[in-house]
């Protein structure tokens, strides 16, 4: 021990523990490194050359202490504050999940309306109170089931939706149990919204009694999902029409979600997820403000869906940084004053890209760990869980039951929800949270300097950035830098199928096609023609498209016909550089 | 119906030198396509990068292609291999149709590969219908590259002067 060091130790003893200055701790940490850790490591070399976070590849120190927080300028009141108060790092709810658990939801959607309703009733019986309705790719890309271009896709990746009749059948549900429905249909959003409103009217459901949540997330479709129809400027206009309609007519509903959980499987790292998502949110906000609303009214309508991957701490810190970045953005960029505007609405989910095709039962373990990370990160208002058999096929009933049980296990058996933000104050967690926040603001500034998210999409900025991440992170696995059980570690020479597989009814496509053709025969064609003409006129005149679509779906104009009417006005978008990183 | 859109990489990479040494007159040409409405592009982006890095000439059709569009593009671009990525469940219809269209267009000799989410139970049906090889999710790009290189080496071709 050096003389100088002895002085420091004596200095320590003279103060109480609570008053230990960080500089003393920094010196102590340095001493520990030299005297205790270094000799040990020279005897026991570390098991890898470098330790880094999984997605960001930020170096991970062997140890974090108050000295790290001091170096970052961490300030408890400024950086964390208290739950339910600005900057909401410790959560948007004043009592965390001690009053209510998050809403537990699961994705469903396949087949015809009546088949979807049967599956939805099963899921509600398993204890779920919210559902997500996914539509098939024919629907999300704006075609009817009998369009030759969608052959083989009808009712496959989600529910087929051609006309109001399909939704009337799908909504044969106990609406007393169903509190929340999320519908995913981005490019044709005004048509989809109109159909849901009309179907609820037919079922005499009071729209005030439950929450419809439309995703309405067209901008991310241009970046990585690809289910776009019209050019980005028109896509943004249609999304804004839906936001405006819902704020004015159904103020208890949710008109927009930024699905960061779509950027993440496209390999956005946590900083990109936060920055891209918030820059995209700003594009919708700026457009909505032009419709005559103020930020304190508009901001509370924005929802986010955020995935958590297997790097436990990257996931937890991302959720905490996300809340704080939104709060700061609303306050600093838009001058929001309403606390509701600064509280992010968030749904969390374990990611599907951590799941493996190999040894699928291992995925139950992964899902449990990721769901626990979601809960430790604050869980958000809702949590949804993917299922362990996703890499094999559409989910089987057993997988749905296990997925639902998993959330209950995290909620009731682990104790992670019994105190608020239990990992706060962890030197590592707070370091990573703050680093993510700083990096996300730097990345956002870059996007704003380009002219915002729509300009960045047109320039292919996001697409290129993600393409690079996709290739590099795949190489990490193939070259063994990232160990992945079943994929490049503990592989089985020969694998037997371990799970039950859900199969679709093959006759379903023909039945759906026959149904929409039969509908076109018996409906009032003159009324449909008049309604479609009104839709086109509204598209040209800049009127809110939801209004004219609502009239049209009520006389049974089909989904594809309405999308085509808008194609004639807006044109179609072809992204030549879809593989931006290519 | 919109035309197929191409993003052609014409710059041979360093490993093309390796191909020349293997006495091939040109690099393997592969058409990568997303068939149908499925628009998940992560897998195909990674494959495109890996094949290009291995010195192959990669052509991408863009999204939302029909079997007719892919078959026409394969013939027009005179590719050696057609690689389809599918993550929706429409593959049991669209892939057999593509294989049939390729045969009808006199292009049955082109290697037809499929990748993505394809349940084990569908493998036989697809192979019987003319899909030459299936690489499901989690396949190593180095295995795909090795498979294509071997196929290409063993394929007889008229030698150019």
Interface residues (C-beta under 8 A of the other chain):
Chain A: X136 X137 X138 X140 X141 X143 X148 X149 X150 X151 X152 X153 X156 X157 X224 X225 X226 X227 X265 X266 X267 X356 X357 X358 X391 X392 X393 X394 X467 X470 X471 X474 X478 X487 X497 X501 X504 X572 X574 X575 X576 X577 X578 X579 X581 X582
Chain B: X1 X2 X5 X7 X9 X34 X36 X37 X38 X39 X40 X41 X42 X44 X45 X46 X48 X49 X50 X52 X58 X60 X62 X63 X64 X66 X88 X89 X90 X91 X92 X93 X94 X97 X117 X119 X120 X121 X136 X137 X138 X140 X141 X142
